Amino acid sequence: MMTPNVPPVRVLRRSAAVVHIPEPGEVCISITNPRQTPAALEEGWAAVLRQGFHDTDREGGGFTTMSDAHAREVLEFCRAHADAPLMVHCQEGASRSVAVGVFVAAWLGRSILLTHDVLGPNPWVIRKLRRAAIFAAIRWRDAELLKVALKGPLTPYYLYRMMPKAIADTYLK
């Protein structure tokens, strides 16, 4: 695991996120499909970033992909709340939110709490975050962010620090 006494990044599916009672100071990244009703989150969040894009890994077909602007917003939100407990959710908690969660956890040196054992982080989301992170890392002079952007958050270097070995092993197959 990563740094002790640092809150993990929690990844949930929407149904669990809407009943989750935030701990003091906890922030949330809420990801839904663009035309979907926003998640009705419980009261008490310190801040909520709401984003709308589909769970797809390519442009076309009438789908909205995570944009460069979405990726920049995620990085700016996480930088502003770097010490706060963080929860990320999407519809199933298995693709878009996992991609955001593992990226942010790698960058901020946190472990990650997942609701599933084997997940498929959305590769488009990872690529968008990596691209945005290169520019942000240079602008912010953040060496750790640059390292995650260049290496990627799903390398063994990060996986075995963020997750239990049995779960990390599933990503490397």
N, C-alpha and C positions, 0 to 999 in steps of 0.2 A: 504494500500500500504506500501511499504518498505521505505527505507531511502530517504528523499527528496533531490533534486539536484543531484541525481545519475541517470545516463542514464538507461532507461529500456532495457531489452533484447527484441529485435524485432525478431519475427518469421514470415517468409514469404514463400510463394510458389516460385518455381523457376521462373515462368513468371514475378512475381513482383520483385524478387531479381535482375534479369538482367537489369531492368530499374531503380532500386533504386540508387539514387545519394548519395554516402556516405557523412556523415557529417565529419568535420575535426577530424582526429584521429580515425574514426570508423574502426572496424575490423570485419571480416566475417568468419563464419564456413560454408563452402559450401559442402553439402552432396549430392552425386549422386549415382546411381547404378554403380557398378564397371566397366562395359564396356560402360557406357554412356559418351558422350562427356562432358567435364567439362563445367559448366555454364560460359557463356561469360559475366563476370561482368564488370560494368562500371569502368573507371579509378578512382583513388583517394583513394583506400582502404589503410589504414595504414599497414594492414597485412591480409592475407587470408590463412586459413587452409582448404585444400581440402581433403575430405575423400570419399571413395567409399565402400558402403555396401548396401545390399538390405533391404527393409522394411519387415523384417520377424522377428518372435519372437521365432524361433527355428532353430537348425542346420539341414542340410539335403536338399534334393531336388535340389542340385546344386546351392543353394543360398549362398552368402557371407554374414555372419552376422557381426555385429559390434564386433571387437576383443578387447582383453585386451589392445593391443597396440593402437588401435583407441581411447579407453577410456582414456588412459594415455595421449595421444596427446591432446585431448580436454581439460583435466584438466591443463596440462602444458601451453597450449595456453592461456586459460582463466586466469590463474595465472599471466602470463607474461603481459597480457593486462587487468588487473583487474579493472582499472579505465576508460577504453576506452568504448565508445558506441559499442555495439555488435549486429550484425545481424546474425541469423542462418537461413539457408534455406535448404529444400529438395524439391523433386518434387512437392508435394502438400501442404507442410507446415502444415501437420496435424498429423504426427506420429513421424518420426525420429527426425526432427528438434524441434518438441514440447518437446520430451523427453529431448533432450540436453538443450533446452531453459529453461524449468522449473527447471532442476537440477542446472544449472548455476545461474539462478535468485535466487533460494533458498540459494545457497552457498554465493553469493556475496551481498545478501540483496537488490535485485532490484525487481522492478515490471516487468511484461512481457506484451508485446504488441502482440496480436494474430490476425490473419486474419480471423479466424472462431470462432463461439461461442462455439461449442461443438467439442472437439477433442479427439483423442485416442493416448496418448503418448505411444510409442512402449515400452512394458514391458522388452524386451530383452535389449534395450539400457539403460533403467533405471537401470536394474540389473548390467550391465557391468560398468556403471559409479559409482554406489554405491560400487561395489567391488574394483575398482581402487582407489576410493576416500578414502577408509579405509587406504590403504597403503600410499597414498600420504599425507593424513592428519597427520599420524604418522611421516613420513619423514619430512614434512614441519612444524610440530607442529601447525597445523591449527585446532583449536577447532570447528569452525563453519563448516568446511568441514567434520569433523568427525561426527558432529551432523546430518548433512544432509545425510551422508552415512548410519548412523545407523537408523534414523527415516524414511528416504525416503522423497523425495520432494513433494509427493502428499498427505501428511497428512494435516489435517485442519490447523495445526500450520503454515505451509508455504503457502498453497493455498490462504488463506484469507488475507495474506500479499502481495502476488504477483498479484492477479487478482481481478477484481470486483466480488462481491458476487454472482451475477447471473451466471457468468461463473464458478466460483469455485464450486458452488453447483452441477454443472453437473458432476464433477469428483467423487463426493461422492455417487452417486446413484448406 
